[in-house]
Amino acid sequence: MTSQKRMVNVQQAAEELGLSVACVRKWIAQRRMEYVRLGRAIRVPGAEIDRLIAEGTIPTKGLR
């Protein structure tokens, strides 16, 4: 399944990002992270996890 269609719950998103569940819930509450509400369930799109990782990635310095 591609990251465009992959949906994970808060626990799985926290594991993939290496964060606590509380941190992911806080980011969702602060709207720092996109999510989908399906009734009472909250799901995080795989593309959002990929975006957070890409934006947080610091490139290496070029070697001289």
Chimera marker file (.cmm) of the C-alpha trace (Angstrom):
<marker_set name="trace">
<marker id="1" x="0.000" y="0.000" z="0.000" r="1" g="1" b="0" radius="0.5"/>
<marker id="2" x="1.392" y="3.409" z="-0.892" r="1" g="1" b="0" radius="0.5"/>
<marker id="3" x="1.841" y="6.139" z="1.682" r="1" g="1" b="0" radius="0.5"/>
<marker id="4" x="-0.884" y="8.144" z="-0.113" r="1" g="1" b="0" radius="0.5"/>
<marker id="5" x="-3.535" y="5.613" z="0.942" r="1" g="1" b="0" radius="0.5"/>
<marker id="6" x="-1.963" y="4.241" z="4.117" r="1" g="1" b="0" radius="0.5"/>
<marker id="7" x="-3.730" y="5.335" z="7.289" r="1" g="1" b="0" radius="0.5"/>
<marker id="8" x="-2.381" y="4.552" z="10.748" r="1" g="1" b="0" radius="0.5"/>
<marker id="9" x="-3.736" y="5.077" z="14.228" r="1" g="1" b="0" radius="0.5"/>
<marker id="10" x="-2.103" y="7.406" z="16.757" r="1" g="1" b="0" radius="0.5"/>
<marker id="11" x="-0.119" y="4.590" z="18.385" r="1" g="1" b="0" radius="0.5"/>
<marker id="12" x="1.334" y="3.460" z="15.046" r="1" g="1" b="0" radius="0.5"/>
<marker id="13" x="2.119" y="7.048" z="14.000" r="1" g="1" b="0" radius="0.5"/>
<marker id="14" x="3.977" y="7.585" z="17.283" r="1" g="1" b="0" radius="0.5"/>
<marker id="15" x="6.004" y="4.410" z="16.741" r="1" g="1" b="0" radius="0.5"/>
<marker id="16" x="6.917" y="5.351" z="13.153" r="1" g="1" b="0" radius="0.5"/>
<marker id="17" x="7.999" y="8.839" z="14.211" r="1" g="1" b="0" radius="0.5"/>
<marker id="18" x="9.784" y="7.680" z="17.355" r="1" g="1" b="0" radius="0.5"/>
<marker id="19" x="7.580" y="9.886" z="19.532" r="1" g="1" b="0" radius="0.5"/>
<marker id="20" x="5.265" y="9.282" z="22.445" r="1" g="1" b="0" radius="0.5"/>
<marker id="21" x="1.539" y="8.866" z="21.902" r="1" g="1" b="0" radius="0.5"/>
<marker id="22" x="1.004" y="11.968" z="24.058" r="1" g="1" b="0" radius="0.5"/>
<marker id="23" x="3.238" y="14.021" z="21.751" r="1" g="1" b="0" radius="0.5"/>
<marker id="24" x="1.342" y="12.900" z="18.635" r="1" g="1" b="0" radius="0.5"/>
<marker id="25" x="-1.984" y="13.668" z="20.320" r="1" g="1" b="0" radius="0.5"/>
<marker id="26" x="-0.664" y="17.105" z="21.321" r="1" g="1" b="0" radius="0.5"/>
<marker id="27" x="0.486" y="17.840" z="17.747" r="1" g="1" b="0" radius="0.5"/>
<marker id="28" x="-2.938" y="16.807" z="16.466" r="1" g="1" b="0" radius="0.5"/>
<marker id="29" x="-4.686" y="19.056" z="19.009" r="1" g="1" b="0" radius="0.5"/>
<marker id="30" x="-2.418" y="21.962" z="18.018" r="1" g="1" b="0" radius="0.5"/>
<marker id="31" x="-3.058" y="21.236" z="14.318" r="1" g="1" b="0" radius="0.5"/>
<marker id="32" x="0.677" y="20.775" z="13.716" r="1" g="1" b="0" radius="0.5"/>
<marker id="33" x="-0.146" y="17.435" z="12.105" r="1" g="1" b="0" radius="0.5"/>
<marker id="34" x="-2.851" y="16.485" z="9.623" r="1" g="1" b="0" radius="0.5"/>
<marker id="35" x="-5.296" y="13.790" z="10.622" r="1" g="1" b="0" radius="0.5"/>
<marker id="36" x="-8.553" y="12.208" z="9.552" r="1" g="1" b="0" radius="0.5"/>
<marker id="37" x="-11.459" y="11.762" z="11.947" r="1" g="1" b="0" radius="0.5"/>
<marker id="38" x="-13.617" y="8.724" z="11.214" r="1" g="1" b="0" radius="0.5"/>
<marker id="39" x="-16.342" y="8.934" z="13.828" r="1" g="1" b="0" radius="0.5"/>
<marker id="40" x="-14.432" y="8.801" z="17.098" r="1" g="1" b="0" radius="0.5"/>
<marker id="41" x="-11.365" y="7.230" z="15.525" r="1" g="1" b="0" radius="0.5"/>
<marker id="42" x="-8.376" y="9.362" z="14.539" r="1" g="1" b="0" radius="0.5"/>
<marker id="43" x="-6.127" y="8.235" z="11.703" r="1" g="1" b="0" radius="0.5"/>
<marker id="44" x="-2.943" y="9.807" z="10.379" r="1" g="1" b="0" radius="0.5"/>
<marker id="45" x="-2.266" y="9.578" z="6.636" r="1" g="1" b="0" radius="0.5"/>
<marker id="46" x="1.011" y="7.924" z="5.683" r="1" g="1" b="0" radius="0.5"/>
<marker id="47" x="1.816" y="10.938" z="3.507" r="1" g="1" b="0" radius="0.5"/>
<marker id="48" x="1.695" y="13.144" z="6.626" r="1" g="1" b="0" radius="0.5"/>
<marker id="49" x="4.213" y="10.930" z="8.406" r="1" g="1" b="0" radius="0.5"/>
<marker id="50" x="6.457" y="11.094" z="5.328" r="1" g="1" b="0" radius="0.5"/>
<marker id="51" x="6.088" y="14.908" z="5.256" r="1" g="1" b="0" radius="0.5"/>
<marker id="52" x="7.046" y="15.282" z="8.912" r="1" g="1" b="0" radius="0.5"/>
<marker id="53" x="10.127" y="13.123" z="8.413" r="1" g="1" b="0" radius="0.5"/>
<marker id="54" x="11.152" y="15.013" z="5.256" r="1" g="1" b="0" radius="0.5"/>
<marker id="55" x="10.699" y="18.434" z="6.877" r="1" g="1" b="0" radius="0.5"/>
<marker id="56" x="12.641" y="17.371" z="9.966" r="1" g="1" b="0" radius="0.5"/>
<marker id="57" x="15.548" y="15.856" z="8.051" r="1" g="1" b="0" radius="0.5"/>
<marker id="58" x="18.758" y="17.872" z="8.336" r="1" g="1" b="0" radius="0.5"/>
<marker id="59" x="21.138" y="17.316" z="5.400" r="1" g="1" b="0" radius="0.5"/>
<marker id="60" x="24.779" y="16.515" z="6.004" r="1" g="1" b="0" radius="0.5"/>
<marker id="61" x="27.457" y="19.108" z="5.467" r="1" g="1" b="0" radius="0.5"/>
<marker id="62" x="29.445" y="18.733" z="2.283" r="1" g="1" b="0" radius="0.5"/>
<marker id="63" x="32.933" y="17.375" z="2.753" r="1" g="1" b="0" radius="0.5"/>
<marker id="64" x="35.817" y="19.632" z="1.767" r="1" g="1" b="0" radius="0.5"/>
<link id1="1" id2="2" r="1" g="1" b="0" radius="0.2"/>
<link id1="2" id2="3" r="1" g="1" b="0" radius="0.2"/>
<link id1="3" id2="4" r="1" g="1" b="0" radius="0.2"/>
<link id1="4" id2="5" r="1" g="1" b="0" radius="0.2"/>
<link id1="5" id2="6" r="1" g="1" b="0" radius="0.2"/>
<link id1="6" id2="7" r="1" g="1" b="0" radius="0.2"/>
<link id1="7" id2="8" r="1" g="1" b="0" radius="0.2"/>
<link id1="8" id2="9" r="1" g="1" b="0" radius="0.2"/>
<link id1="9" id2="10" r="1" g="1" b="0" radius="0.2"/>
<link id1="10" id2="11" r="1" g="1" b="0" radius="0.2"/>
<link id1="11" id2="12" r="1" g="1" b="0" radius="0.2"/>
<link id1="12" id2="13" r="1" g="1" b="0" radius="0.2"/>
<link id1="13" id2="14" r="1" g="1" b="0" radius="0.2"/>
<link id1="14" id2="15" r="1" g="1" b="0" radius="0.2"/>
<link id1="15" id2="16" r="1" g="1" b="0" radius="0.2"/>
<link id1="16" id2="17" r="1" g="1" b="0" radius="0.2"/>
<link id1="17" id2="18" r="1" g="1" b="0" radius="0.2"/>
<link id1="18" id2="19" r="1" g="1" b="0" radius="0.2"/>
<link id1="19" id2="20" r="1" g="1" b="0" radius="0.2"/>
<link id1="20" id2="21" r="1" g="1" b="0" radius="0.2"/>
<link id1="21" id2="22" r="1" g="1" b="0" radius="0.2"/>
<link id1="22" id2="23" r="1" g="1" b="0" radius="0.2"/>
<link id1="23" id2="24" r="1" g="1" b="0" radius="0.2"/>
<link id1="24" id2="25" r="1" g="1" b="0" radius="0.2"/>
<link id1="25" id2="26" r="1" g="1" b="0" radius="0.2"/>
<link id1="26" id2="27" r="1" g="1" b="0" radius="0.2"/>
<link id1="27" id2="28" r="1" g="1" b="0" radius="0.2"/>
<link id1="28" id2="29" r="1" g="1" b="0" radius="0.2"/>
<link id1="29" id2="30" r="1" g="1" b="0" radius="0.2"/>
<link id1="30" id2="31" r="1" g="1" b="0" radius="0.2"/>
<link id1="31" id2="32" r="1" g="1" b="0" radius="0.2"/>
<link id1="32" id2="33" r="1" g="1" b="0" radius="0.2"/>
<link id1="33" id2="34" r="1" g="1" b="0" radius="0.2"/>
<link id1="34" id2="35" r="1" g="1" b="0" radius="0.2"/>
<link id1="35" id2="36" r="1" g="1" b="0" radius="0.2"/>
<link id1="36" id2="37" r="1" g="1" b="0" radius="0.2"/>
<link id1="37" id2="38" r="1" g="1" b="0" radius="0.2"/>
<link id1="38" id2="39" r="1" g="1" b="0" radius="0.2"/>
<link id1="39" id2="40" r="1" g="1" b="0" radius="0.2"/>
<link id1="40" id2="41" r="1" g="1" b="0" radius="0.2"/>
<link id1="41" id2="42" r="1" g="1" b="0" radius="0.2"/>
<link id1="42" id2="43" r="1" g="1" b="0" radius="0.2"/>
<link id1="43" id2="44" r="1" g="1" b="0" radius="0.2"/>
<link id1="44" id2="45" r="1" g="1" b="0" radius="0.2"/>
<link id1="45" id2="46" r="1" g="1" b="0" radius="0.2"/>
<link id1="46" id2="47" r="1" g="1" b="0" radius="0.2"/>
<link id1="47" id2="48" r="1" g="1" b="0" radius="0.2"/>
<link id1="48" id2="49" r="1" g="1" b="0" radius="0.2"/>
<link id1="49" id2="50" r="1" g="1" b="0" radius="0.2"/>
<link id1="50" id2="51" r="1" g="1" b="0" radius="0.2"/>
<link id1="51" id2="52" r="1" g="1" b="0" radius="0.2"/>
<link id1="52" id2="53" r="1" g="1" b="0" radius="0.2"/>
<link id1="53" id2="54" r="1" g="1" b="0" radius="0.2"/>
<link id1="54" id2="55" r="1" g="1" b="0" radius="0.2"/>
<link id1="55" id2="56" r="1" g="1" b="0" radius="0.2"/>
<link id1="56" id2="57" r="1" g="1" b="0" radius="0.2"/>
<link id1="57" id2="58" r="1" g="1" b="0" radius="0.2"/>
<link id1="58" id2="59" r="1" g="1" b="0" radius="0.2"/>
<link id1="59" id2="60" r="1" g="1" b="0" radius="0.2"/>
<link id1="60" id2="61" r="1" g="1" b="0" radius="0.2"/>
<link id1="61" id2="62" r="1" g="1" b="0" radius="0.2"/>
<link id1="62" id2="63" r="1" g="1" b="0" radius="0.2"/>
<link id1="63" id2="64" r="1" g="1" b="0" radius="0.2"/>
</marker_set>
